[in-house]
Amino acid sequence: MLKRFCKYVVISGTIIIWIIKFALRPFVHFSQPTKYLMGIAPNLLGSFLLPLGCYWLLSRFIDLHSDKQLRWFCIVCFLLLIINELLQLIPVFGRTFDYNDIVASAVGLTASYFLCSKYLFGVPVNWYKGKLVN
C-alpha cells in the first residue's frame, strides 16, 4: 500500500512539474512573488519526490525504513543536485545556474526527509509478505 501511495504521489508530482515547466512558465506572465515560486517549484517538488520515487522504484536495493539509509540517501541526492546545478554554469548545456534552485532543493529534500522518517517509513515492513510488522 505504501509503495502504491509513493507511486501515485511521484507520478502526480511529475505531472505538476511538467505543467509548471512546459505550460505555465513559458506562456503565462506572473508577477512577483509568484514568478519566483514558479521558478523554484520544479527543484522544490522534484527534490521532495526523490525519496518517494526511490522507495517506489528501488526499495529492493535501498532500505529507506532505516533512518541512517534515508539520511544518507538524502545527503547523496543533495550533493548530486548541487553538481547538476553547477554543471549548468557550462554554456554548452544551454541551461541557467541559479543559487535559488540549490536552496529549493535543500528545502525540498529536508522536508521530504522529515515527512518520510516520521510518517511514511517509520514503520518497519515485512519485505517478504509486503505487510506491516506488528
C-alpha positions, -999 to +999 in steps of 0.1 A: +000+000+000+028+024+008+045+016-024+013+023-044+010+056-025+045+066-034+039+057-070+008+079-073+025+108-055+056+106-077+035+104-109+012+133-099+042+154-088+060+148-121+029+159-140+027+190-119+064+198-126+058+193-163+028+216-163+048+243-145+079+239-167+062+235-201+028+250-199+027+278-172+062+294-171+067+298-209+032+311-217+018+328-186+032+360-172+034+360-134+042+389-111+064+386-081+064+366-058+045+341-079+072+343-107+099+334-081+078+305-068+072+292-103+110+294-109+120+273-079+089+250-079+104+222-102+135+220-080+115+221-048+089+195-059+115+173-077+138+171-047+108+164-024+098+135-046+132+118-047+128+096-015+093+086-025+105+077-060+134+057-046+110+038-023+087+031-053+114+021-078+144+010-057+130-005-025+146-038-034+180-023-032+178+005-007+160+001+027+146+036+034+130+023+066+164+026+082+168+062+093+206+060+086+200+049+050+173+075+044+196+102+058+225+091+035+202+089+005+190+125+010+226+137+015+238+120-016+208+133-036+216+168-024+252+165-035+241+153-069+216+181-072+244+206-064+266+190-091+237+192-116+233+229-108+270+236-111+271+219-145+246+245-156+274+270-154+288+254-186+272+272-215+272+241-237+241+227-219+220+258-226+207+260-190+210+286-164+226+284-130+207+297-100+215+297-063+178+297-055+175+263-071+201+249-047+182+264-018+149+250-031+165+215-035+177+217+001+143+227+014+125+200-006+149+172+005+148+183+041+110+184+042+109+151+025+133+136+049+113+147+079+080+136+064+093+102+053+112+094+085+083+104+108+052+094+089+059+071+059+090+050+065+090+050+103+071+017+105+091-014+096+078-035+067+080-073+064+096-074+029+086-110+022+049-105+026+046-068+020+027-063+053+034-042+083+052-059+111+033-060+144 
